[in-house]
Amino acid sequence: MLKLRSDAQPGALSGRLENVVTGKQREFSSGEDLLDSIASDLRASRDDTAPSDRHGETYERSKE
């Protein structure tokens, strides 16, 4: 969930980002901070889950 401050403007974004799955919240004070937070959540999510097929079978990730 993305919550922008009431005084945020296109060149000066600020607010809070909350991952509704994990409950983690992060404050951001720029567009770059916001994108970094999103990227960090995506990396953490990718690292926490293994790929699976349509039937829910989990496969071991390659150690390349």
N, C-alpha and C positions, 0 to 999 in steps of 0.2 A: 504494500500500500504506500502510495506517495502522498505526502502532505506538504504542500508549499506554505511558506509563511505568507501572511496577508500583504506584507510589503515587498515580496519577491517580484522581480522584474526580469524581462528576457536576458538582460546582460548581468544580472545579479541574482541568480537562483539561490534560494536557501530554504531549508526545511528538514523533514525527516523522512527516511525510507524505512519501512518495516516489512520484514519477510514474514508473511502470515503463516507459513508452514513452521518455521523455527521460532518465531517470536522475537528474533533479533532486530534491534532498532539501531539505526545510524543517523546521526545528524550530518548534514552537508551544507556547505556555504558557497558552492559554485557548481556550475554545470559539470565541470571536470570531476569534482568530488562525487557528484551524483553518479556519473558514469563509472567511476572507480568502484563505488559501493555495489552497483549492479553487477559489474564484472566479478568482483570478489564473491558475491553470493552465488553467481553461476558456477564459478570454479569450485567452491565448497560443495555445491550440490552435485556437480559432476564427479568429484572425488569421493563423495559419500555413497554413490550408487553405481552399480555395475550395469552394463547394458543387458537388456532382456528381450526376449522375443514376444510375440503376441500371446503365447501360452503361459507367460510368467516364469519361464525358465531363465535362470541367471547363468551367465557365462563368465568364466575367469578372464580377467583382463590381461592382455599381452604385456610382458615386462620389457618392452623395447625401449 
